[in-house]
């Protein structure tokens, strides 16, 4: 099986040489090029067709995220593993959104680096422990925001009143007493009291005034018939 072809992209010469030494010591890997900036990384990737590009994020001429984007556009089959000192949310999300297949910090051990290169080459996604924790926190926050939005949307839904509750509510809004409502609808007074209680519950109101205000907010009082109480 041919060795994994690795391209190194970092603006620090000493870092590149150190990485090259680590990679070239492995029987199943070989370094095919070293780039000192983002633009050079793109050009060398197109020229050498590596299997994996080891990419720093902070580089001159073209930053790592922009370089990754160009590489993924021109050579979508080539895998990119970010190796950087930046673990903040902005850098992590920028790298992942650009199309990186892994995100590793430079405090990783040589063995972690080598195993990550192999994993990315096999098509696996790789995240360093600190990066994974940040991504999980971000993901949990997104879920919490979505759930909060759903709860808020649910609370804003128009309450489901029965046709008879609508009739009672419209008369309550006209200021009729329970007795007047009973007479207008030709029902018993206890029945009206039950309907009023149900309306208050469904509208989340503690009294008739609040119920009418909520009903207006939800548009439940449009086209309500006007009934004059008996005297």
C-alpha positions as CSV (number, residue, x, y, z in Angstrom):
1,X,0.0,0.0,0.0
2,X,1.5,3.4,-0.9
3,X,2.3,5.8,1.9
4,X,0.0,8.7,2.8
5,X,1.1,11.7,1.0
6,X,1.2,14.7,3.3
7,X,1.6,18.4,2.5
8,X,2.6,20.7,5.4
9,X,1.3,24.3,5.5
10,X,2.7,26.6,8.2
11,X,4.3,30.0,8.1
12,X,7.0,29.0,10.7
13,X,9.9,27.2,9.1
14,X,11.0,25.5,12.3
15,X,7.5,24.1,12.9
16,X,7.3,22.7,9.3
17,X,10.7,21.1,9.7
18,X,9.7,19.5,13.0
19,X,6.4,18.2,11.5
20,X,8.3,16.9,8.5
21,X,10.7,14.9,10.8
22,X,7.8,13.4,12.7
23,X,5.9,12.4,9.5
24,X,8.8,11.1,7.5
25,X,9.8,8.8,10.3
26,X,6.6,6.8,9.7
27,X,6.7,4.0,7.2
28,X,3.1,4.7,6.0
29,X,3.6,8.4,5.4
30,X,5.7,10.8,3.4
31,X,5.9,14.6,3.1
32,X,5.4,15.8,-0.5
33,X,5.8,19.5,0.1
34,X,6.0,22.4,2.6
35,X,4.1,25.7,2.1
36,X,4.9,28.8,4.0
37,X,1.6,30.7,3.4
38,X,-1.9,30.0,2.4
39,X,-1.5,30.9,-1.3
40,X,1.5,28.6,-1.6
41,X,-0.5,25.9,0.2
42,X,-3.2,26.0,-2.5
43,X,-0.7,26.1,-5.4
44,X,1.4,23.2,-4.0
45,X,-1.8,21.2,-3.3
46,X,-2.9,21.5,-6.9
47,X,0.6,20.6,-8.1
48,X,1.5,17.7,-5.8
49,X,-2.0,16.1,-5.2
50,X,-1.4,15.1,-1.5
51,X,-3.8,12.8,0.3
52,X,-3.8,15.0,3.4
53,X,-3.0,18.7,3.9
54,X,-1.8,19.7,7.4
55,X,-3.0,23.3,7.5
56,X,-2.3,26.1,10.0
57,X,-5.0,28.8,10.2
58,X,-3.0,32.0,10.8
59,X,-0.8,32.5,7.7
60,X,0.2,35.4,5.4
61,X,-1.2,36.2,1.9
62,X,-4.1,33.8,2.4
63,X,-5.4,32.5,5.8
64,X,-5.9,28.9,6.4
65,X,-9.7,29.0,6.2
66,X,-9.6,30.7,2.8
67,X,-6.9,28.2,1.6
68,X,-9.1,25.3,2.7
69,X,-12.0,26.7,0.8
70,X,-10.0,26.9,-2.4
71,X,-8.5,23.5,-2.0
72,X,-12.0,21.9,-1.3
73,X,-13.4,23.7,-4.4
74,X,-10.5,22.6,-6.7
75,X,-9.7,19.2,-5.2
76,X,-12.7,18.0,-3.1
77,X,-11.2,14.6,-2.6
78,X,-8.2,15.9,-0.7
79,X,-8.5,15.8,3.1
80,X,-7.5,18.8,5.2
81,X,-6.4,18.5,8.9
82,X,-6.1,21.9,10.7
83,X,-3.1,22.1,13.1
84,X,-3.1,25.4,14.9
85,X,-2.7,27.1,18.3
86,X,-6.2,28.7,18.1
87,X,-9.0,27.0,20.0
88,X,-11.5,29.9,20.2
89,X,-15.0,29.5,18.7
90,X,-14.5,31.8,15.8
91,X,-11.4,30.0,14.5
92,X,-12.9,26.5,15.0
93,X,-16.1,27.3,13.2
94,X,-14.3,29.1,10.4
95,X,-12.1,26.1,9.8
96,X,-14.9,23.6,9.9
97,X,-17.2,25.7,7.8
98,X,-14.4,26.0,5.2
99,X,-14.4,22.3,4.8
100,X,-11.7,20.9,7.1
101,X,-12.0,17.3,8.0
102,X,-10.2,17.6,11.4
103,X,-9.1,20.2,13.9
104,X,-6.1,19.6,16.1
105,X,-4.2,21.9,18.4
106,X,-0.4,22.2,18.3
107,X,-0.1,20.9,21.9
108,X,-1.1,17.5,20.6
109,X,1.5,14.7,21.0
110,X,3.3,13.4,18.0
111,X,1.4,10.1,18.3
112,X,-2.0,12.0,18.4
113,X,-0.9,13.9,15.3
114,X,0.0,10.8,13.4
115,X,-3.1,9.0,14.4
116,X,-5.2,12.0,13.3
117,X,-3.5,12.1,9.9
118,X,-4.3,8.4,9.5
119,X,-7.9,8.9,10.6
120,X,-8.5,11.9,8.3
121,X,-7.0,9.9,5.4
122,X,-9.5,7.1,6.1
123,X,-12.3,9.6,5.9
124,X,-12.9,10.0,9.6
125,X,-13.6,13.4,11.3
126,X,-11.1,14.4,13.9
127,X,-11.4,16.9,16.8
128,X,-8.9,17.5,19.5
129,X,-10.3,17.1,23.0
130,X,-10.4,20.9,23.8
131,X,-12.0,21.6,20.4
132,X,-14.5,18.8,20.8
133,X,-15.6,20.2,24.2
134,X,-16.1,23.6,22.6
135,X,-18.1,22.2,19.7
136,X,-20.3,20.2,22.1
137,X,-20.9,23.3,24.2
138,X,-21.8,25.2,21.0
139,X,-24.1,22.4,19.9
140,X,-25.9,22.2,23.3
141,X,-26.4,26.0,23.3
142,X,-27.9,25.8,19.9
143,X,-30.3,23.0,21.0
144,X,-31.3,25.0,24.1
145,X,-32.0,28.1,22.0
146,X,-34.1,26.0,19.6
147,X,-36.0,24.5,22.4
148,X,-36.6,27.9,24.0
149,X,-37.8,29.2,20.6
150,X,-40.2,26.3,20.3
151,X,-41.5,26.9,23.8
152,X,-42.0,30.5,23.1
153,X,-43.7,29.8,19.8
154,X,-46.0,27.3,21.5
155,X,-46.9,29.9,24.1
156,X,-47.7,32.3,21.3
157,X,-50.1,29.9,19.6
158,X,-53.7,31.0,19.5
159,X,-55.6,29.2,22.3
160,X,-58.1,26.5,21.1
161,X,-61.5,27.5,22.3
162,X,-64.7,25.6,21.6
163,X,-67.4,27.4,19.6
164,X,-69.5,27.8,22.8
165,X,-66.4,29.3,24.6
166,X,-66.0,31.7,21.8
167,X,-69.7,32.8,22.3
168,X,-69.1,33.3,26.0
169,X,-65.9,35.1,25.5
170,X,-67.4,37.6,23.1
171,X,-70.1,38.3,25.6
172,X,-67.6,38.7,28.4
173,X,-65.8,41.2,26.2
174,X,-69.0,43.2,25.9
175,X,-69.2,43.5,29.7
176,X,-72.1,41.1,30.3
177,X,-72.4,39.4,33.6
178,X,-72.5,35.6,33.9
179,X,-76.3,35.8,34.5
180,X,-76.7,38.0,31.4
181,X,-74.6,35.6,29.3
182,X,-76.8,32.7,30.6
183,X,-79.9,34.4,29.5
184,X,-78.5,35.5,26.1
185,X,-77.3,32.0,25.3
186,X,-80.2,30.2,27.0
187,X,-78.1,28.1,29.2
188,X,-77.8,27.7,32.9
189,X,-75.7,29.9,35.1
190,X,-73.4,27.0,36.3
191,X,-72.8,26.2,32.7
192,X,-71.6,29.8,32.0
193,X,-69.4,29.7,35.0
194,X,-67.7,26.5,33.7
195,X,-67.2,28.1,30.3
196,X,-65.7,31.2,31.8
197,X,-63.3,29.2,34.0
198,X,-62.2,27.2,31.0
199,X,-61.6,30.4,29.0
200,X,-59.5,31.8,31.8
201,X,-57.4,28.6,31.9
202,X,-56.8,28.5,28.2
203,X,-55.9,32.2,27.9
204,X,-53.7,32.0,31.0
205,X,-55.7,34.8,32.6
206,X,-56.5,35.3,36.3
207,X,-59.6,37.4,35.7
208,X,-62.1,38.5,33.0
209,X,-60.2,41.7,32.2
210,X,-57.0,39.8,31.5
211,X,-58.9,37.2,29.5
212,X,-60.4,39.9,27.2
213,X,-56.9,41.5,26.8
214,X,-55.4,38.1,25.8
215,X,-58.3,37.4,23.5
216,X,-57.7,40.7,21.7
217,X,-54.0,40.0,21.4
218,X,-54.8,36.6,19.8
219,X,-57.4,38.1,17.5
220,X,-60.3,36.1,19.1
221,X,-62.8,38.9,19.3
222,X,-63.1,39.9,15.7
223,X,-66.7,39.9,14.3
224,X,-68.2,39.4,17.8
225,X,-71.9,39.9,17.9
226,X,-73.2,42.8,20.0
227,X,-75.9,41.7,22.5
228,X,-77.7,44.1,24.8
229,X,-78.3,42.7,28.2
230,X,-81.9,42.4,29.4
231,X,-83.1,45.0,31.9
